[in-house]
Amino acid sequence: MLGRDELLGKAESAIGRSRADETEILIFGSSSYLTRFTGNRIHQNTGETSYGVTVRAVRGKRVGISSCTSVDGSSIAGAVDDAFELAGLVPETPEFPGLPGPEPAPEVPGNYSRRTADCSPDLRAAYVSRIAALAADKGLNAAGSFSTAEIEIGVVNSRGLKAYTSLTRARLVTVVMSDSSSGYAEASAVDVAEIDPTSLAETAVGKCLMSKNPISIEPGEYDVILEEPAVSEMLLYLAFMGFSADSYQTGQSFMSGKIGQRITGDNVTIWDDGTDPSGFPMPFDVEGIPKRKVMLVENGVARGVVYSSLAAAREPGKKSTGHAVFPGMILSCVPTNLFMAPGNTSREDMLAGVEKGLLVTRFHYVNPVHPLLSSITGMTRDGTFLIRNGKITSGIRNLRFTQSILEALSRCDAISSSTKLFAVEEGLAAVRCPAVRVRGFNFTGATEF
């Protein structure tokens, strides 16, 4: 990694030669390492250090964007020149407010671990071997991946803004398989030492053994316990379908016209907070604007959406909440540090409250259906079980579902007292959430596996 002084110095030097009215340079660097395994054996071990540079050049109300994958001076200078030329060709963005001025970012402890940055292939192999050994002992096959990364991000613009941070991420995922079943587990952390491969292996192996020789059931509405991986998937789709000011302002969000109204059960609270050390902390967004905590849903009531500087300029009195994403994406802002509040129900009590229903470990192949209704479709995967009289009785073949997320959360009558953290997109986005019990979740089709 370049480090603060060298990275910011490269950006400042390139901005000094820009001919644009305003110029911004974003540099993203990553040293990432990946160990993949299948059949209880490691089959791939890779490492890569890469950089991406994105330049925004402003000429009046026109904004040109250019990028390169090298941080040498001539490459960045070339990207600056290209962005300037493009800014003369693209249409105006009338509401563009200009680049943001400098604003001190908050300190966010706990976003970097030297142990993760220094994690060796031997250590990753040792973690994997503990999973493989437990799977092999039960006659099962384990597959998955273990990734670690050290990341640095710097933003500099011609208005004097300078922001830099470095962070680390670790993520271990495994699927354990038999001839007729599979089980899933994952863990993410800033500090690799917080990941327990034995616990993950026990979870995945246990699910695989319990779901052997699954039975078929008819599609329909069932009471369900959705474990944390399934809940995190739902929250991510909520984030992209409706918690951005871009979709809210165009009336394409389930939040449009609903601020201050009840949209879920009153036991549901969801927010975004990039400064919370129990997530994956990040002090600022890609514009260098400090991240702010945003209440999205509070006790079931729609409270707000997140903003970039561009989205904020469209509404009088609004300011960026520090949620801008990389230039050129469909949305200018999305929540990237999501939290859902825990409840006060134990796993045992959640099960005990189901007379006949299902336990779902996670979802697979999820796609949006209707953003205004928060509807998604997908399949269950790697651990779907039948519950009778408060007890897991057997594994079942996977089911396809089509369900409004907000309707499901409106019928959520129990939330676990514990939460789990999940990394998304190499740890630049994260979700911390509990498990939930939902009455009447809609399954629309069955599968053969």
N, C-alpha and C positions, 0 to 999 in steps of 0.2 A: 504494500500500500504506500501511496505517496506521502501521506501525512498532511496535517492542516496547512502548514506554511507553504509547502511546495504546490499542493493542489490549488489553493487560493491564489498563489502567486502566478501560476500559469493562466488562470482565468482572468486576473486583473491585467496581466500583460496583453492578452488578446483583446480585451475590451478597449484598451488604450488606443488600438489602431482602427476601431470601428468607425465607419462613416455614418451610422444610423443616428436618429434622434435619441434613441434609447436602446441599450443592448443588455441582454441577460445571458449568462453562461451557466449551465447546469452540468456538473461532472459527477458521474456515478461509476464507482469502481467496486469490483468484487473479486475476492480470492475464494473460490468455492471448490469443495471436494465432495466426491460422491462414491460410496461403496454400494454396489448392487449385489443381491444374492438371490439364488433360486435353487430348488432341490437341496436345500441345506448347505449350499456351497456358494462362496463368493465367486462371481463370474466377471465382475468389472470393477475397476478402481480408477477413478479419473480425478484430475485436478486442473483448474484453469484460473488464470488471472486475466480479467478483461476490464476494459473501460468503455464507457459511452459518454459522448459529449453532445449536448443539445444546446443550440444557440437560437435565441429569439431576437430578431432585429426589428425595431419599430420605426416606421416612417409615417408620421401623422397618425392616422387610424388604420394603417396597414401593418400587418405583422408577418414577417417572413420567418420560417423555421427551417433550420438546417442541422445536420448531425454528422458525426464522424466517430470512429472507434479507436482513435489513437489520441494520446495526450501530448504528442510532441508539438512544439510550437507552430510549425508550418501547417500541420493538420488542423489545429484549432483555428489558426488564422484563416485558412481556406474556408472553414465552416462559417466563420464570421462574415467573410466576403460574400459567400453564397447566400446567407440569410439576408444580407443587405439587398442583393440583387432580386431575390424572391419577394421581398417586401415591396418592391416597385411594381410587381406583376399581379399580386393577389388582390381580391376585392377588399374594400374597407370593412372594418368591424366597427360600426358607429358607436356601440356602447363601450368599446375598449377604454379602460380608465387610465392607461399608462402602467408602467412597471411600478411595483410597490417600493416605497422608501424603506430605509433601515428600521428595524424594530427588534429589540432584544428578545431572543428566544429563551424559554425557561430551561433551567437545568433539569435533566431527566436521568436520575441515577438508575443504574441497573440495566443499561442497554448494551453493555460490552463486557465480555469475559475473555481474559487472556487464555484460559484453559480451552475455550472453544477455538480461538484464533490459532492456537498451537496444536490442536488435535491432530494426532498422527494417524497414518493408515493402520498401524498396528493396534491403536486404541479402537478405531472403528471396527477392525476385524475382531477384536476381543468382544465388543458388544454383540456383533452379529453371531459369533460362535456360541454365545449363551442362549440366543434364540434358537439356533440350529440344533444345539444339543438337546434342548427340551423337546423340540418337535420330533427329532429322530428317536428319542427315547419312547415316544408314544406311537411310533410308526407313521408319522406325518411328515409332510414337506413344507418347509418355510421358504417364503420369498419376500422380497421387500427392498428397501433402500435406507441408507443412513447418510445424511448430508450435513455438512458443516460449512459455514461461510463467515468471512470477515468482510464487512462492507464499509465503504466511506462515501459520503455524499457532500458535495459542496455547491453552493449557489452564490454567484456574484453578479451584481448588475451595475449599470452606469449611474445609478442614483445613490450609490454608496452602500447598498445592502451587501453584507457578507455573512454567510452562514455555513457552518461545517459541523458534521458529526461522524463518528465511527460507531459501528455496532456489530454484534455477532448474532448468529442464529444456528441452531442445531435442530434436526428433525429426524426421527426414526419411525419408520412405517413397516409393518409386517402383515402379511396374509399367510395363514397356516391352512393347509389343505389336506383333505383325505379324498378318497374316490368319490364321495357323495356329499361333501360338506366343506365349508371354509369358515375361518374366524379371523377377525381384524382387530388390530390395535395400533395406536400411534401416540407419539409424544413429541412435543416441541418445547424448546427452552432457549433462553439467552446463553445459559451456562450448561455445557454438555454434561457436567457432573450431576445435574438435576434429572437427567433421563435414566430411568431404571430399566435396563433391557430384560431383566428377569421378570419383573412385573408385567411388561408388555407381552412377553412370551407366554406367561401363565394365562393372561387374558385371552390372547388369540388361540392358544391351544385349547383352553377350556371351551370357548365358543365352537371351535371346530368339532370337538368330541361330542358336545351336547347336541349339535345339529346334524349328526350322522343319520343317514337314511331318512331324509325329510319327507313329511307327508304333504299332500296337496290340500288346499282349502279353496273354497269358492271366493271370488272377489266380492266386495261389499264394504259396508261401513263397519269398522272395528274400533273398539277402544285400544289405544296404543301407548306404550312407553317408548318414547324416542330418546335414544341415548345421545350423548353429547356430539358425536360426529354428525349425526343426522340433524340435530338442532343447529350446529354451526353452518351446515349447508343452507338451511332455510334462512338464517340471518344474513348470509352473504347475498342471497338472491333478493332479500328485502333491500339490502344496501344498494344494489345496482338497479333495482326496479323502481325505487321510490324515495330513497333518503338523500338524493342529490337535488340541489336547488335547480339544476338544469331541467330535469324532468318535472319538478314541481311547478316551475314557472310556465311551462308549456302545457300544463294540464294533463300530462301523461303519467303522473305519479298517483299512487293510491293515497298520498298525503294531500294532493291538490284539493283545496276547499275543505279540508278536514282538520286543520290546526285547531286545537281546543276541543275536538270531539273524541269520543271513545272509539277506538278501532280494534282493541283486543280486550281480553279479560283484565280486570283491575289488579291481578297479581303479576302482570307482565311489565317490566321496565327495561328499556334498551337505550344505551347511550354510546357515544364514541369519545374516547379520551386517549390521545397519543402520549400523554405525560404519565399515565398510570404504570408504575413499575411491575404490576402483576400481569401486564400484557407484554407487548413488544414495543417499548417506548421509542418515540421518534419526536424530536423537539420542534421540527418545522416541516413544511410541505415543500414541493419542488419549486415553489416561487420564493422560498426562504421565509415565508410568513409563519410565525409561531402557531403551533396547534393549540386549539382551545377545546375544552370539553363541551359537547353538545348533547343535550337531552333530546332524544328522538321520540321515544314513547315513555311516558311516566304514569305508572299505575293505570295502564291501559289507554291513556289519553295521548293523542298526537301532539307533540310539543314543537318540533322543528326539524329542519334539514340542514345539511352542511353546505358551505359556500367556498368558492374560489374568489379571487378578486374580480374576475370577469362576471361571474354569476351575481356577486354582490352589487356590481355597478348597475344591474338591471332593476334593482329594487331600492327605492329611496330609503336611506337610513341604515342600510345593511353594510356590514363589513365582512371581509373574508374570515372564515373560521379556521383557516390553515389546512384546507382539505383539497387543494389543487393537485391534480395528477399530471402525468407526463404529457407535454404538449402533443396535439395531434389525435388524442383519443376522442371517442364519441362524446363522452361527458367530460366537463372540465373539472369536476369534483365528485368524490365519493368518500364515504366513511371507510377508513382503513384500520381502525383500532376499535373494533366493536366489543361491547360487553352486554351481557344479559344478566340481570340480578338473580342470585340464587333464591330459593324458597326455604322452607323449613321441613321438608319431607325426606325421610330416609329412603334408601332403595327398597328396603324390606316393606315399608309402608306403601310405597308406590305399587309394588307387586300385589300386596294384600288387597288393594282397592280395585283389582281387576278380576271380575268373575269369568269373563271370556274375552280374550283379546290377544294382542300381539306385542312382542318386544322387538324393536327394530334397532340394529346396531348402527347402520349407516345407509346413505342413499348413493345411487350410482346413475350416471348418464342423465343428469337432471337438466331440464331446459325450461325456460319461461314459456307460459301459455298466454297470459293476459295480465300485463303489468298493472292496469287499473284495479284488477281484482286480486292482485298478488298471487296469481295462480301459477303453479309449476307442475311439471310432470317428470316422472323418473321411475326408478326401480329400487327395491331393497337389495341389500348385498351383504355377504360375509357375516351372517349371523342374524337370522330372522326366526323367531320362536313363537309357538303357541302358548298362551297362558290360560290356565283353567283354575278357578277358585284360588287365585293368588299364587299359583305355582307354575313354573315353566315345565311343560310336559313333553315337548318334542320340538325338533326343528321343523320348519315348513319350507316348501319351495318358494322362491322369491316371487314377489308380487309387483305389479306396476300400479302406480298411483297417479291421480290428478287431483290436486288439492289447493285451495286458497290458503296461503300461509296465515293471513290475518284471521280467517275463519277458524283455522286450527288453534291459533293462540287465543281466540275468544272462547274456545271450549277446553282450554287447559285448566285442569282442576288440581294439579299438583306439580310442584317444581322441586328438584333435588336441592339439598342444602350445600352441596359441593359443586364446583365448577372445574372445567378443564380448558387448557389453552391450545389453540390450533394455529399453525402457521399457514399463510397463504402467499403464493407468489414469492418464493424464496424469503419469506419472513418480512417482506415490506408491508404486508397486511396481516392482520391477526384477528381471531375471535376467541373470547373467553366466555363460556356459557355453561349452564347446567343441563341436566336431562329433564324432560317434561312428560307428563301424562296428559293425553288428549282424548276426549270422548268423541267418537264418530269420525275417525279419519277415513278418507275415501279411497279405497283400492279398486281399480278399474279393470285389472287383467291379471292373469296368472302366467307363470313361466314353466319350463320343463327342468329347471335346475334350482 
